[in-house]
């Protein structure tokens, strides 16, 4: 066993980086997979009716070693128009700017998918949701349909800005 571990680590050192390690090392069947598990950063934004944007990101672990291309394809196949989703249905933080700005009657509930990216191994991705859990949630919501709502109805304590109210 000592010889196998030494050969394994010599193999890893020869690659110089965990991002260049072959795919068979990132499978869940490999006992060393957690040493080289990469995190996935899910980037998204909320774009309001006036085209103001608020950006956000969530880090997911990737114990299955899914590729960015496969994750992106799975997401775009289910998201409305290939990029729109409702954040709270996926357990993601909502990025609405309504705390600091009034709601416009044209504002909507959709967040916009921007990208997923592979991150180097980091302590921040241990103990967090896996990207598989997110993809399962996306598929489930996609089958049921997105639960569309009007932000003004959901956040009743904020006033809705309309052209009429601005002329008062």
N, C-alpha and C positions, 0 to 999 in steps of 0.2 A: 504494500500500500504506500509506503514511504516513497518508493521509486516512482509510482504512478503520479503521486502529487507533485514530486519534483519535476517530472516530465511535463505535467500539465502547466505548472507555473513557468517553466522554461519556455513552453509554447506561447503562453500569454505574453511573457516579457518580449519574445521575439516579434510579436505583433505591435508592441509599443502603445497600443491604445485599445480600450474595450470597444470602441466604435467599429474597429476593423476585425472583430472576432467573428468567425464563421457562424452561420445560423444555428448549427446543431448545438452550440453551447448555450443558446438562449431558450431552449425548450424546457418545459416544466419537468421533464423526465430526468434532466441532468442535475445532479446534486450541487454542482457549482454554479447553476444558473443565477441564483440570487446574488452572487458576487458581481455579476455583470449585467444585472437587470437595468435597463434604461428606463427612464421616466418619459412620459408623454405629456407635453404641454398643449392644452386645448385653448386656443385663442379665439375670442369672440368679442362682439361689440353690440351696443344698442345705438341705433341711429334714429333720432326722433324726426318729426315731420319737418323741422327746419334744417335738417341735415347736421345737427350737432351730434357728436359721437362721444360715447364713453366706452373705454376698452377694459376688458377683463381677461383673466386667464385662470385656469384650474390645472393643477398637476395631478396626473394619474400614474399609478405604477403599471408596468407592462410585463408581468411575469410570463406571459405566453410568447413574448418576443414578436408581437405583430409589427408589420412594417407600417410606416407612415402612409404609404400608398394604399394599403389594404384598409386601414382605419378611415382614411379620407373617402375612399370609395363607398364604404359602408355608411358613413354619415351622409354623404351627398345623395345617396339613393333614397334616403328616407326624409331628409329635410325638405320642407316646402320650397319649391323652386331651387332646390339643390343647396340652399344656404340658410333658410329661415327656420327658426325653432322657438319654442316657448321655454325659457330657462327654468322656471320653477317645476315644470313637468319632468325635467331631467335631473332635478336636484341640484341645479347650478344657481349661483347667486344672480339675482336680477340686477341689471345695471341702469335702471331707470333714473333719469336726472330729476325726478319730481320733488326731491327734497329741497333743492335749491332753485328750481324753476317751475313756473306754472305749467299745468297740463294743457296742451293744445287739443282742440277737438279732433285734429287730424292724427294725433299720436296713436300708436298701435302697441300691441303686446309682443311683437316678434323681436327676437334677438337675431343677429347675423353671424353665421359661422365665418371665421376668417382663415384659420389654418390649424394644423396640428404639427408639432415638431418634436423630434427626438432630442432628449436632453441626456447629458452624461449622468452616470450614476450619482445619486445624491441622497443624503440622509432624509431629505424632504419627501421622498416618494415612498418611504417605508411606512406602512400603516395607513395609507390613504386608499381611496377607491381605486379599483383596477379599471383599465380602459375597457376590458371585457364587460364589466358591470355597466359602464356607460353605454356601450354598444347594445347590450341587451335591453336597457331602458329605452334607448332610441328606437329599436325595433318594436318593442311593445307599444310605445306611444304611437309610432307610425301606423301600426295595425289598427289601433283604436281611433286615431285621428287626433289632431291638435285641438286642444280646448281653448279656442279663441275667446278673448275677453277684451273689453274696452277699459283701458287704464283708469279713466275717470270713474267708472262704475266700481272698480276694485279698490280705489283709494278715494273714498268719498269725502274725506276731510280736507282734501286739496281742491281749490277752486279750479274750474276749467276756464281757460283763456279762450275767448271767442272775439271776433271782430266787434260784435255788439257790446260786449263788456269793456272793450278797450276804448269805446267812444263815450262811455258814461262819465 
